[in-house]
Amino acid sequence: MYNEGMRFGRIATPDGMCFCTIEGEGDDFSQLTAKEIKDTPFTEPEYTGREWPLNEVKLLAPVLPSKVVAIGRNYADHVEEVFAKSAESLPPTLFLKPPTSVVGPGAPIRIPDFATKVEFEGELAVVIGRPCKNVKAANWKSVVRGFTIINDVSSRDLQFADGQWARAKGIDTFGPLGPWIETDINTINVDDLDIKARLTHDSVTELKQDSNSEQMIMKMGEIIEFVTASMTLLPGDVIATGSPAGTAAMFDGDFIEIEIPGIGKLGNPVVNA
């Protein structure tokens, strides 16, 4: 059984990069401490004795996944706003984001000039804790290390022009992930989590996404059973569970922050590549 109630992160220090636990309450970096561990978040933590105030180191994406598996069209209102069709006619689907799309908190989302309508998608993400295949829905917790947040950045123009989503969602930096892995999976109710996204444009911040995971069409156990029926998942792999409605275009100079209470906040600036 995994240890629960811990937060694992990955940081860059003056001496290099390492995994750590994040100690303290809340999400104010000035009140949190990063304690270095010898190995990875997928074993019982053994501490090196080194630690830093979190606001004095750089917080990176909490894992380096071999793949990001994403569930598309998993919220009916988002299907309607993007595809102008009903969820009944466009059921949930599966796609991949490459590991090179992943960046950490605070890292810029870089928009290339050939992507002309780039939108954020704030989503609950699941971090896999052990190799697994053919997992039954009822057993999903046995393979999950914890939860984090992902911004499934998407270029709508490329998404519809290509007819498949690899380029539109796989561009470098189009997968911000973080801020850490929350491992308390038995306390967090994945069927009732608020998901909010705030976009700052021209110094004005607006709440764009304001939804709840209860709106997911395919629930957590179903998602993991569906994915692992097709592919083996490895420790550190990430599943993005789908975006609620409220996505909007982002431009150079903007800032996007995704918040899921109990898990944290993930904020990234937007720049032209």
C-alpha positions, 0 to 999 in steps of 0.5 A: 500500500502506498503512503498517503497524505503526502505531496511529491514534487520535483525541483531544480536547485543550485546543485541539480534536479531532484524529487522531494516531498512538499511539507506544510499546509496550503499552496503559499510557496513561502510557507512550504518546504521542499525536502529532498528524497533519494529516489522517486515518488513511487517508493517509500521516501528516504530523505537525504537531509537536504531541504529548501524553502519552496519559494527559493527553488524552481518547481518543475513538473512533478513527473517525467511521464513516458506518455500522457494519455488524455480523454477527450470529449468527457464533459458534455458542455465542452463537447457542445462548445467546441464541436457544436454537437451533442455528447451522445453523438460524440462520445469520449475518445482517447488521444496521446500527448508526447512527453515533450509537451510537458512543462512545469508550473510557471514555465511559459506556454510557447505558441508557434506562429502556425498555431492561430487559435490556442486555448487552455483546458484545465483538467484533473490529472491522474499519476500512475504509480505502478506498471499496470494493464487490464485494470478493472474499474473497481480496482483503479485506486490500486494503480494510482499514485495521486492526483495533479493538474494538467492544462491540455493546451490545444490549437483549435485551428490545427485540431480541425484542419488535421482531423486528428489531434496529435499536432494540435495538442502535442506541441512543445510546452502544450502540457503544463503539469503540476504543481505536485502529486497529491497522494491522499486518494482516499480522502479526495472525492474525484467525483466532486472536485471543483475545476476552475481556470482564470485567464489574465488578459490585458491585466484583467483576470476572468474566471473562465472555467467553473465546473466540477468533476461530477460532470465527467461522462466517463468516471475515474474507474471507467477511464483507467479500465478503458485506457489499460485495456489498450496499453500498459501504463508505467509509473509516472504516466499521466492520464488527463481526465477531460476538460469542462466547458469555459475554454478560451483563446490565449495570447502572448502576454496572458497568464492562465491559472488552473485551480482544483481545491485540495490539489493545488494551483497551476499557473503559466504565462503565455508567450509567442515562440 
